[in-house]
Every structure is written in C-alpha cells, then in structure tokens.
Amino acid sequence: MAPSPLLTPFTLADDLKLKNRMVLSPMTRGRTGDMQRPDKMTAQYYVQRASAGLIITEGTLISTVANGWVGAPEIYSKGATLAWKEVTDAVHAAGGLIFCQLWHCGRASHSSFHAKEGKAVAPSAIAINEPTIHAPIGKVPHEVPAPMTVDQIKETVADFERAAANAKAAGFDGVEIHGANGYLIDSFLQTKTNKRTDEYGGESLENRFRFLKEVTEAVLKVWPASRVGVRLSPNGVYNDQGSPDFREAFPWFVEQLDKYKLAYIHFIIGLGFGFHKLGEPMVMADFRKSTSSALMANCGYTKESGEKEITDGNSDLISYGRPWITNPDLPARFETGAKLANDPPVGVWYSPGPKGYVDYPNADGTIV
Ligand SMILES: Cc1cc2nc3c(=O)[nH]c(=O)nc-3n(C[C@H](O)[C@H](O)[C@H](O)COP(=O)(O)O)c2cc1C
C-alpha cells in the first residue's frame, strides 16, 4: 500500500528536508513562568514531538511591549536566547527540526504586562471588543491601545530583526513570522483594526501590507528566505478580527509574499477557531492559484482531510495543533492506525506545570 502522503518527505524551498509533511502547529502553553524562558520541561515537550516533519514553537515574544500572554516565552534577551539553545540542541539530537514563531501581541495585551512602556500598541486606537483579557494582575477589561508612531513602527521592525538574529544564535532551523489571529501584524493587514491615514494604513492594500513587508525584509537580513515562513488567518475572528475585503486582500498579500520565495506560507484556514462570517470562507485552493510558494494548511484537520488536501494539490504541508498535545507520536499513530487520544481539556492548554504538557504517553505507553 502506498504510504500516506502525510508521511512522505518534503523539501522547503530547495533547502531544508522534512521527513514528513506533518507539522507541529505553534501553540502557546503558558509554562515559561515570570522569567519567560524555556527550561528542561520545554525541551522535553518538544523532544517528545520531534517526529514531526517540522516543529514550530509556541509564539515567542520579540520585545517587552510585544508581551500579552502570561507565561509565554521571549527571544529578545541573551538569557532567553541561551535557554532556547538547550531546546534546539535537544530537538536536533532527537532528529527533529524546529522553527521559532516570532510574536508581537499588539492590542491583545494590557499595560500590566509592560509597566515601563505603558499601554499596548496597535496601528489604531481601537480596543478589542471582548469582555476581558487575562493579564498579570488578573482578568481585566481590554484597554484602548496607543496608535504606533512611525518611529515606533521602525523600532518594532528592528525588534523583529533582533529576535530573528537571536533565533539564529539559539540554533533554530528557521523562523515563522506570526501574521495571524488578530495580533500586531494581522491588525495592520485588516481594515477592522487599521484606520491609519499614513503610508501604513487605510483602504490601500499596499499600505496595510507595508508593515509585514518591512518585517519580512528585516528578518531576511538575517535568514535566507528558505528558512522563513509567514502565518496568516484570512477567515479568523479570533481577537475580534475580520474585514469585509478579506477575499480580495489576502490573495493580494500572498502574491506579495510569494515574491520572496519563502520556506512556506501557513494558513489557519479551517473554521474551528471561529469565522468572521463576512463572506464565503477562503479555502487552500484559493491561495494555490496565486502563489508558487509551499503552502501549509491548518485548523481542524484529521488524517483523512489532511491527506486529501495534499492529494488534491491544495497544500504541501498540514500543521496539527491539539492532536499533537495528547499524541506526542502523531506520525507513528497515523502510520500504524493506532487509536488517537482525545483532544486535551482546555484547562491544561495554558496551566503551568507538567500536567497536560509532558505526561501524555506514546501509543505504546512510554513517555519520552
Ligand atoms: C493551546 C493553544 C495555543 C495556541 N497558541 C498559538 C500560538 O502561539 N501561535 C499561533 O499562531 N497559533 C496558536 N494556536 C493556534 C494553533 O496553532 C492552531 O491554529 C489551532 O489549534 C487549530 O489547529 P488544530 O485544529 O489542529 O488544533 C494555539 C492553539 C491552541 C489550542
């Protein structure tokens, strides 16, 4: 019998050879404490999942003002860079490949995350229209973010570059720019959150894309294009996101990204994390038309729907999130047909400590 297409190798931009097409989707696990540094338990978690063709880390903060998640790790300090090196060394020793997801939370933050800098920053002064955010001081109402000055935009681009350089020093195989889920980059892309009247905003697609363009070009100063991916969420409502022109805007953004010949473009395309319902949801085939880049599809995929997406030619790679949490040996289970463990309870997604993190066994009962 032919092997599952998910279990066949794939090469990113003629460079990095992945042993299979099953990617560990970036997932914040909230376990790096006040120090915001990965530790031995983080390394164990990723090593347990090193049979993925590619691991993408949890969102990793590029600066202090980027922080908007309790217990999320950073990669702006020397200490965190050294701590990540222990994780990448362990993953490589286990035969895995690992990209670092570079994250700026933008308006999905609160001043109590960064007392020195004060308010969260965003393209425009529009608060997330949801009841509360989980901040270091507890559950609090969302604040109206401070609209970024052009100087702040330039500094943030430089922060992405420094974080990308730190990721290189930390031994990562590449980086993923987090342009999804209503965080800073996505909020520049979308009219819902970008009401600027300068060259970074307004209705103009070119202006809305400018920030991601500058971030991508800054990251490409330190990494070859074959080691840089970008994540987008055209259908997503997460963090109060969604813009009426999404069907026109996202293919245009992707056409621009295509020019860089990146490692991949990663889409949260499935609707399992909520859909803004502003039109017919986009599908992977919509993007295949406008790009020659490798594509990675995510959200709600099963073995069968992932195989179909690849066989139909709509995607090259499938990233899985929740299934990896409870099935650290996911490719082996797909290969042997071993029963999958249920998705994890939401209560363990972000709870500190090993429970619900490094205590899920392989199909044979062993814990690595
Ligand atoms: C616990 C948890 C944390 C997540 N953290 C991130 C993150 O840091 N960065 C990101 O881009 N997406 C994040 N996501 C979204 C996942 O990468 C993925 O898009 C989502 O789980 C849907 O895929 P799935 O249906 O295979 O789980 C997170 C999802 C979960 C469940």
The ligand as a Gaussian input file, in Angstrom:
#p B3LYP/6-31G(d) Opt

LIG

0 1
 C       -3.315000      25.838000      23.380000
 C       -3.204000      26.548000      22.076000
 C       -2.268000      27.548000      21.923000
 C       -2.105000      28.200000      20.692000
 N       -1.109000      29.126000      20.547000
 C       -0.816000      29.617000      19.312000
 C        0.346000      30.408000      19.084000
 O        1.160000      30.664000      19.983000
 N        0.563000      30.867000      17.832000
 C       -0.310000      30.598000      16.798000
 O       -0.059000      31.048000      15.667000
 N       -1.407000      29.833000      16.998000
 C       -1.661000      29.320000      18.199000
 N       -2.713000      28.461000      18.377000
 C       -3.491000      28.019000      17.217000
 C       -2.936000      26.682000      16.701000
 O       -1.657000      26.847000      16.125000
 C       -3.866000      26.083000      15.635000
 O       -4.067000      27.072000      14.647000
 C       -5.189000      25.639000      16.235000
 O       -5.000000      24.810000      17.360000
 C       -6.019000      24.888000      15.198000
 O       -5.371000      23.703000      14.789000
 P       -5.916000      22.259000      15.324000
 O       -7.361000      22.195000      14.906000
 O       -5.073000      21.256000      14.615000
 O       -5.764000      22.262000      16.798000
 C       -2.938000      27.845000      19.604000
 C       -3.920000      26.860000      19.785000
 C       -4.041000      26.203000      20.991000
 C       -5.054000      25.105000      21.136000

